[in-house]
């Protein structure tokens, strides 16, 4: 392999392969050996051996250690990815999730042998219900989008049980893309409601669309511009008056813990992203979890089974004839339930309120420091995230994408870009409550530096990133001519 | 300001329509493709499909976003631009020409009159375009 001044372990594991090298050494078998081929019918046999990498154990360790060092995550860097709540995941959550009674419990173990786990699920559902002002919670959905689907399916079952035929769901144009996707999957037609100039729901447009065939209005609070909808109770009343249910996308719940509750604002359903607000790992760190909470009139429709308490024991209740059914293998992503439970219990009510207060404070601090340098998408103060627009910079030839790439060179993960769709050149920054003022200042300095570079040296920004393992990727070509598989040396 | 040909009609969702005999050719405007950025995929209806004015008839995906395409008029699709399947970049390169999307036989000729004129669309863009 030619020396090209690059650490060898940066290569693909296939490129480290050497014929005959292996990472295991098995003892002699003490049972009779049957040739594997004898068990596989001719037509299912490979013509050639599988092209698996042949590497030593040390190769494997170095290769994956190197990859983990190249990874960028909340454990290594500030990660202000808007709408994703990339906050610190406390290590005590991991301690609890590794307790043998939870970690080694088989999901099909008898109820009598699973009382601790069932109690934890029952209590977590109760705590989430209290936090959101809901009457019942299902922990089953595996992520926010599945929580949405569960919520919309319950709304559909509710209308059908009342003999009402409703076919449409209204969603603002500022919504997360999952909202129309989940709604369409649940069999509804999606109707977009316009936002006004400040990014809030245009009440006139909402009212125009609120016909007798509308099943629900789905809205994110605070909205994706990081602002609290000031007329949210009015919106809920308007929908209820026309027989429509009101769904709150809980993606931004980190802004309102202990300050207000979706149930008190008039919402009938809301979901929780445990991997955002409740500090369970995000993405590659573990599966998500998207519990869904409902008011009492929707409780009969919850997914089965529901963890119920019968005197001193906890049971899985399957006898729920109006249930929308089961949504997920076993009982949901239980390991995440343990982590979220641990987080809520360690924070307490005052702690959770402080989470939101500090998340809001941090976002406003960032917005205030940057508002001289970037346009602000909606007038502040904001809630837990702020949306800037790089439209000023774009006139100088520097786009939100360029700014995002340049930030990587300066040691920060980039904010969400080009979302929400209603903001031109959007940069959506969510610092979260777990960052110090020093980190926020360093990030703001980097953003201010880029704004100055846009005026003085835009070419340098177009080159960014220059410090990352790979330079700027050709996204367009990658999407038009996807190359999804390693094909070996040509 | 983006190119807005005077002989076309427009929608507030940034589609254009051109009258060709009794048919109508439809695409997205120069402004729309600028806002989307590099187009990487276009999904169009099959010939013979019905489209309804102001309702989605297809999808355009760019490096930034996935957006619905809205029909300017109600009618039947008589042609769909097959070149876009393997060369979506022509939407960026020539939005009013080779980057056209569908040709429709309108069910109601009067709907043409309800579309925005070039001057009206230019004014709409000047106000922010949404």
Interface residues (C-beta under 8 A of the other chain):
Chain A: X177 X418 X421 X422 X424 X475 X476 X479 X480
Chain B: X35 X38 X40 X41 X61 X63 X64 X65 X66 X88 X89 X130
